[in-house]
Amino acid sequence: ELTYDVAQNLADYVESLSYIMMELDNVTREQLMCLQYLTVLLIENYPKLLPAFQIIACQTLSTALYNLMQVHGTVLDNFLASIGK
């Protein structure tokens, strides 16, 4: 079970990792798995967030998806395929 503070900070972690991946020449499977794991945690803990942080979480997910679209290859496809499982 995540503490409230950690749940609030998940959005920052997800967004930061997506920006870092956008700058990498090659995103490894392990790096993508870290982002997937944190994204799933953010989604699972969404109902626990205050409404203001829920808005931030939605913006973060949009930004992360956009950033992954900028990465060469099939990073976005691989990310989305694993999130849905």
DSSP file with accessible surface (Angstrom, degrees, kcal/mol):
  #  RESIDUE AA STRUCTURE BP1 BP2  ACC     N-H-->O    O-->H-N    N-H-->O    O-->H-N    TCO  KAPPA ALPHA  PHI   PSI    X-CA   Y-CA   Z-CA
    1    1 A E              0   0  198      0, 0.0     2,-0.2     0, 0.0     0, 0.0   0.000 360.0 360.0 360.0 128.2    0.0    0.0    0.0
    2    2 A L        -     0   0   52      1,-0.1     2,-0.1    39,-0.1     0, 0.0  -0.559 360.0-119.0 -81.3 144.8    1.4    3.4   -1.0
    3    3 A T     >  -     0   0   84     -2,-0.2     4,-2.3     1,-0.1     5,-0.2  -0.387  28.8-109.6 -74.0 162.5    1.4    6.3    1.3
    4    4 A Y  H  > S+     0   0   95      1,-0.2     4,-2.1     2,-0.2     5,-0.2   0.905 118.1  52.7 -61.1 -41.7   -0.5    9.4    0.3
    5    5 A D  H  > S+     0   0  106      1,-0.2     4,-1.6     2,-0.2    -1,-0.2   0.906 109.5  48.1 -63.0 -42.5    2.7   11.4   -0.3
    6    6 A V  H  > S+     0   0   57      1,-0.2     4,-1.1     2,-0.2    -1,-0.2   0.919 109.6  53.1 -65.2 -41.9    4.1    8.7   -2.6
    7    7 A A  H >< S+     0   0    3     -4,-2.3     3,-0.5     1,-0.2     4,-0.5   0.901 108.5  50.6 -60.7 -39.2    0.9    8.5   -4.5
    8    8 A Q  H >< S+     0   0   35     -4,-2.1     3,-0.5     1,-0.2     4,-0.4   0.864 110.5  49.5 -66.4 -35.1    0.9   12.3   -5.1
    9    9 A N  H 3X S+     0   0   65     -4,-1.6     4,-1.9     1,-0.2     3,-0.3   0.620  86.8  86.1 -82.0 -11.5    4.5   12.2   -6.3
   10   10 A L  H <X S+     0   0    4     -4,-1.1     4,-2.7    -3,-0.5     5,-0.2   0.879  84.3  57.4 -57.4 -38.8    3.9    9.3   -8.8
   11   11 A A  H <> S+     0   0    4     -3,-0.5     4,-2.5    -4,-0.5    -1,-0.2   0.918 106.1  49.5 -60.3 -41.2    2.8   11.8  -11.5
   12   12 A D  H  > S+     0   0   85     -4,-0.4     4,-2.5    -3,-0.3    -1,-0.2   0.906 111.3  49.2 -64.0 -41.6    6.1   13.7  -11.2
   13   13 A Y  H  X S+     0   0  116     -4,-1.9     4,-2.5     2,-0.2     5,-0.2   0.930 112.1  47.8 -63.7 -45.9    8.0   10.4  -11.6
   14   14 A V  H  X S+     0   0    0     -4,-2.7     4,-2.1     2,-0.2    -2,-0.2   0.939 114.4  45.9 -62.1 -47.0    6.1    9.3  -14.6
   15   15 A E  H  X S+     0   0   53     -4,-2.5     4,-2.0    -5,-0.2    -1,-0.2   0.929 112.9  50.0 -64.3 -43.2    6.4   12.6  -16.3
   16   16 A S  H  X S+     0   0   67     -4,-2.5     4,-2.3    -5,-0.2    -1,-0.2   0.927 110.5  49.3 -62.2 -46.0   10.1   12.9  -15.6
   17   17 A L  H  X S+     0   0   49     -4,-2.5     4,-2.7     1,-0.2    -1,-0.2   0.891 109.0  52.7 -62.1 -37.7   10.9    9.4  -16.9
   18   18 A S  H  X S+     0   0    0     -4,-2.1     4,-1.7    -5,-0.2    -1,-0.2   0.897 109.2  49.3 -67.2 -36.7    9.0   10.0  -20.1
   19   19 A Y  H  X S+     0   0  104     -4,-2.0     4,-0.9     2,-0.2    -1,-0.2   0.901 111.3  49.8 -66.5 -40.1   11.0   13.2  -20.7
   20   20 A I  H >X S+     0   0   96     -4,-2.3     3,-0.9     1,-0.2     4,-0.8   0.940 109.7  50.6 -63.5 -44.9   14.2   11.3  -20.1
   21   21 A M  H >< S+     0   0    5     -4,-2.7     3,-0.7     1,-0.3    -1,-0.2   0.852 102.4  61.3 -62.7 -33.0   13.2    8.5  -22.5
   22   22 A M  H 3< S+     0   0   53     -4,-1.7    -1,-0.3     1,-0.2    -2,-0.2   0.826 106.1  47.4 -63.0 -28.7   12.4   11.1  -25.1
   23   23 A E  H << S+     0   0  146     -3,-0.9    -1,-0.2    -4,-0.9    -2,-0.2   0.605  92.8  98.1 -88.8 -12.3   16.1   12.2  -25.0
   24   24 A L    <<  -     0   0   60     -4,-0.8     3,-0.2    -3,-0.7    -3,-0.0  -0.492  65.1-146.5 -80.3 146.5   17.5    8.7  -25.2
   25   25 A D  S    S+     0   0  164      1,-0.3     2,-0.4    -2,-0.2    -1,-0.1   0.822  91.5  21.5 -74.3 -32.6   18.8    7.2  -28.5
   26   26 A N        -     0   0  123     45,-0.0     2,-0.6    47,-0.0    -1,-0.3  -0.983  69.2-154.1-141.8 124.4   17.7    3.7  -27.3
   27   27 A V        -     0   0   19     -2,-0.4     2,-0.1    45,-0.2    -6,-0.0  -0.889  21.4-143.7 -99.6 119.9   15.1    2.8  -24.7
   28   28 A T     >  -     0   0   52     -2,-0.6     4,-2.2     1,-0.1     5,-0.2  -0.349  22.1-112.6 -78.9 163.9   15.7   -0.6  -23.2
   29   29 A R  H  > S+     0   0  186      1,-0.2     4,-2.5     2,-0.2     5,-0.1   0.889 118.1  53.5 -60.7 -40.5   13.0   -3.0  -22.1
   30   30 A E  H  > S+     0   0  123      2,-0.2     4,-1.7     1,-0.2    -1,-0.2   0.892 107.8  49.8 -63.9 -41.0   14.0   -2.5  -18.5
   31   31 A Q  H  > S+     0   0   71      2,-0.2     4,-1.6     1,-0.2    -1,-0.2   0.925 112.2  47.8 -63.5 -42.9   13.7    1.3  -18.7
   32   32 A L  H  X S+     0   0   13     -4,-2.2     4,-2.7     1,-0.2    -2,-0.2   0.892 107.3  56.6 -65.8 -36.9   10.3    1.0  -20.3
   33   33 A M  H  X S+     0   0   88     -4,-2.5     4,-2.6     1,-0.2    -1,-0.2   0.868 103.6  54.3 -63.4 -35.6    9.2   -1.5  -17.7
   34   34 A C  H  X S+     0   0   73     -4,-1.7     4,-2.3     2,-0.2    -1,-0.2   0.933 110.8  45.3 -62.5 -45.9   10.0    1.0  -14.9
   35   35 A L  H  X S+     0   0    0     -4,-1.6     4,-2.4     1,-0.2    -2,-0.2   0.910 112.9  51.1 -64.9 -40.6    7.8    3.6  -16.6
   36   36 A Q  H  X S+     0   0   22     -4,-2.7     4,-2.5     2,-0.2    -2,-0.2   0.930 109.8  49.9 -61.4 -45.4    5.0    1.0  -17.1
   37   37 A Y  H  X S+     0   0  152     -4,-2.6     4,-2.3     1,-0.2    -2,-0.2   0.936 112.9  45.3 -61.2 -46.9    5.1    0.0  -13.5
   38   38 A L  H  X S+     0   0   35     -4,-2.3     4,-2.3     1,-0.2    -1,-0.2   0.876 111.8  53.3 -66.6 -34.4    4.9    3.6  -12.2
   39   39 A T  H  X S+     0   0    4     -4,-2.4     4,-2.5     2,-0.2    -2,-0.2   0.925 108.5  48.9 -66.1 -42.6    2.1    4.4  -14.7
   40   40 A V  H  X S+     0   0   49     -4,-2.5     4,-2.9     1,-0.2     5,-0.2   0.923 110.8  51.0 -63.2 -42.3    0.1    1.4  -13.5
   41   41 A L  H  X S+     0   0   24     -4,-2.3     4,-2.0     2,-0.2    -1,-0.2   0.910 109.7  50.6 -60.3 -41.3    0.6    2.5   -9.9
   42   42 A L  H  X S+     0   0    2     -4,-2.3     4,-0.6     2,-0.2    -2,-0.2   0.934 112.6  45.7 -62.6 -44.5   -0.6    6.0  -10.8
   43   43 A I  H >< S+     0   0   83     -4,-2.5     3,-0.9     1,-0.2    -2,-0.2   0.921 112.7  50.1 -65.8 -43.5   -3.7    4.7  -12.4
   44   44 A E  H 3< S+     0   0  125     -4,-2.9    -1,-0.2     1,-0.2    -2,-0.2   0.840 115.8  42.5 -63.7 -33.3   -4.5    2.3   -9.5
   45   45 A N  H >X S+     0   0    8     -4,-2.0     3,-1.2    -5,-0.2     4,-0.7   0.421  83.6 103.5 -95.5   2.6   -4.1    5.1   -7.0
   46   46 A Y  G X< S+     0   0   84     -3,-0.9     3,-1.5    -4,-0.6    -1,-0.2   0.894  76.7  54.8 -52.3 -46.6   -6.0    7.7   -9.0
   47   47 A P  G 34 S+     0   0   96      0, 0.0    -1,-0.3     0, 0.0    -2,-0.1   0.785 103.9  56.9 -63.0 -22.0   -9.1    7.4   -6.9
   48   48 A K  G <4 S+     0   0   98     -3,-1.2    -2,-0.2    -4,-0.1     2,-0.1   0.632  89.4  95.7 -82.0 -14.8   -7.1    8.1   -3.7
   49   49 A L  S << S-     0   0   10     -3,-1.5     5,-0.0    -4,-0.7   -45,-0.0  -0.444  84.0-106.0 -78.2 151.6   -5.8   11.4   -5.0
   50   50 A L    >>  -     0   0   93     -2,-0.1     4,-2.1     1,-0.1     3,-0.6  -0.353  39.9-104.0 -65.3 154.1   -7.4   14.8   -4.2
   51   51 A P  H 3> S+     0   0   92      0, 0.0     4,-1.9     0, 0.0     5,-0.2   0.871 122.2  54.3 -52.5 -38.5   -9.3   16.2   -7.2
   52   52 A A  H 3> S+     0   0   65      1,-0.2     4,-1.6     2,-0.2     5,-0.1   0.902 110.7  45.7 -63.5 -39.0   -6.5   18.7   -7.9
   53   53 A F  H <> S+     0   0   64     -3,-0.6     4,-2.5     2,-0.2    -1,-0.2   0.772 105.8  60.6 -76.1 -25.3   -3.9   15.9   -8.1
   54   54 A Q  H  X S+     0   0   46     -4,-2.1     4,-2.1     2,-0.2    -2,-0.2   0.907 104.7  49.4 -65.1 -39.3   -6.3   13.8  -10.3
   55   55 A I  H  X S+     0   0  105     -4,-1.9     4,-2.4     2,-0.2    -2,-0.2   0.932 111.1  49.3 -63.3 -44.0   -6.2   16.6  -12.9
   56   56 A I  H  X S+     0   0   62     -4,-1.6     4,-2.7     1,-0.2    -2,-0.2   0.910 108.5  53.7 -61.8 -40.3   -2.4   16.6  -12.6
   57   57 A A  H  X S+     0   0    0     -4,-2.5     4,-2.4     1,-0.2    -1,-0.2   0.916 108.8  48.5 -62.3 -42.3   -2.4   12.8  -13.1
   58   58 A C  H  X S+     0   0   60     -4,-2.1     4,-2.2     2,-0.2    -1,-0.2   0.925 112.4  48.1 -63.7 -44.1   -4.4   13.1  -16.3
   59   59 A Q  H  X S+     0   0  115     -4,-2.4     4,-2.5     1,-0.2    -2,-0.2   0.895 110.8  52.6 -63.0 -39.0   -2.1   15.8  -17.6
   60   60 A T  H  X S+     0   0    1     -4,-2.7     4,-3.0     2,-0.2    -2,-0.2   0.916 108.0  49.6 -63.3 -45.0    0.9   13.7  -16.8
   61   61 A L  H  X S+     0   0   43     -4,-2.4     4,-2.4     2,-0.2    -1,-0.2   0.914 111.7  49.2 -62.9 -39.8   -0.5   10.6  -18.6
   62   62 A S  H  X S+     0   0   80     -4,-2.2     4,-2.3     2,-0.2    -2,-0.2   0.929 113.2  46.9 -62.8 -44.8   -1.2   12.7  -21.7
   63   63 A T  H  X S+     0   0   36     -4,-2.5     4,-2.9     2,-0.2    -2,-0.2   0.920 111.0  51.4 -64.2 -43.7    2.3   14.2  -21.5
   64   64 A A  H  X S+     0   0    2     -4,-3.0     4,-2.4     1,-0.2    -2,-0.2   0.924 110.8  48.1 -61.7 -43.2    3.9   10.8  -21.0
   65   65 A L  H  X S+     0   0   64     -4,-2.4     4,-1.7     2,-0.2    -1,-0.2   0.918 112.3  49.2 -64.0 -42.2    2.1    9.4  -24.0
   66   66 A Y  H  X S+     0   0  131     -4,-2.3     4,-1.0     1,-0.2    -2,-0.2   0.931 111.2  49.9 -61.4 -44.8    3.1   12.3  -26.2
   67   67 A N  H >X S+     0   0    4     -4,-2.9     3,-0.7     1,-0.2     4,-0.5   0.901 109.0  51.5 -62.1 -40.3    6.7   12.0  -25.1
   68   68 A L  H >< S+     0   0    1     -4,-2.4     3,-0.8     1,-0.2     8,-0.5   0.813 102.3  60.7 -68.2 -27.8    6.7    8.3  -25.9
   69   69 A M  H 3< S+     0   0  108     -4,-1.7    -1,-0.2     1,-0.2    -2,-0.2   0.812 100.3  56.9 -65.3 -26.9    5.3    9.1  -29.4
   70   70 A Q  H << S+     0   0   84     -4,-1.0     2,-0.3    -3,-0.7    -1,-0.2   0.645  87.0  95.4 -79.5 -15.4    8.5   11.2  -30.0
   71   71 A V  S << S-     0   0   16     -3,-0.8     5,-0.3    -4,-0.5     4,-0.2  -0.574  82.9-112.9 -79.1 138.4   10.8    8.2  -29.3
   72   72 A H  S    S+     0   0  161     -2,-0.3     3,-0.4   -50,-0.1   -45,-0.2  -0.308  77.4  16.3 -69.2 151.4   11.9    6.3  -32.3
   73   73 A G  S    S-     0   0   74      1,-0.2     3,-0.3     2,-0.1     4,-0.2  -0.541 115.6 -39.4  90.8-151.4   10.8    2.8  -32.9
   74   74 A T  S  > S+     0   0   77     -2,-0.2     4,-2.8     1,-0.2     5,-0.3  -0.037  86.9 123.7-106.8  29.2    7.9    1.0  -31.2
   75   75 A V  H  > S+     0   0   14     -3,-0.4     4,-2.6     1,-0.2     5,-0.2   0.931  77.3  46.0 -59.0 -48.0    8.3    2.3  -27.7
   76   76 A L  H  > S+     0   0   33     -8,-0.5     4,-2.8    -5,-0.3     5,-0.3   0.933 113.6  49.3 -62.9 -44.4    4.8    3.7  -27.5
   77   77 A D  H  > S+     0   0  106      1,-0.2     4,-2.4     2,-0.2    -1,-0.2   0.921 113.1  46.9 -60.4 -44.5    3.3    0.5  -28.9
   78   78 A N  H  X S+     0   0   79     -4,-2.8     4,-1.7     2,-0.2    -1,-0.2   0.897 112.5  50.7 -64.8 -39.6    5.2   -1.6  -26.5
   79   79 A F  H  X S+     0   0    7     -4,-2.6     4,-1.9    -5,-0.3    -2,-0.2   0.956 113.5  43.5 -62.1 -50.6    4.3    0.6  -23.6
   80   80 A L  H  X S+     0   0   84     -4,-2.8     4,-1.7     1,-0.2    -2,-0.2   0.874 109.8  56.6 -66.6 -35.3    0.5    0.5  -24.4
   81   81 A A  H  < S+     0   0   57     -4,-2.4     4,-0.2    -5,-0.3    -1,-0.2   0.897 112.2  41.7 -63.7 -38.9    0.5   -3.2  -25.1
   82   82 A S  H >< S+     0   0   55     -4,-1.7     3,-0.9     1,-0.2    -1,-0.2   0.812 108.7  58.3 -80.4 -30.9    1.9   -3.9  -21.6
   83   83 A I  H 3< S+     0   0   40     -4,-1.9    -1,-0.2     1,-0.2    -2,-0.2   0.884 102.3  56.0 -65.2 -35.8   -0.3   -1.4  -19.8
   84   84 A G  T 3<        0   0   72     -4,-1.7    -1,-0.2    -5,-0.2    -2,-0.2   0.574 360.0 360.0 -75.7  -6.7   -3.4   -3.1  -21.0
   85   85 A K    <         0   0  205     -3,-0.9    -3,-0.0    -4,-0.2    -4,-0.0  -0.514 360.0 360.0 -89.0 360.0   -2.5   -6.5  -19.6
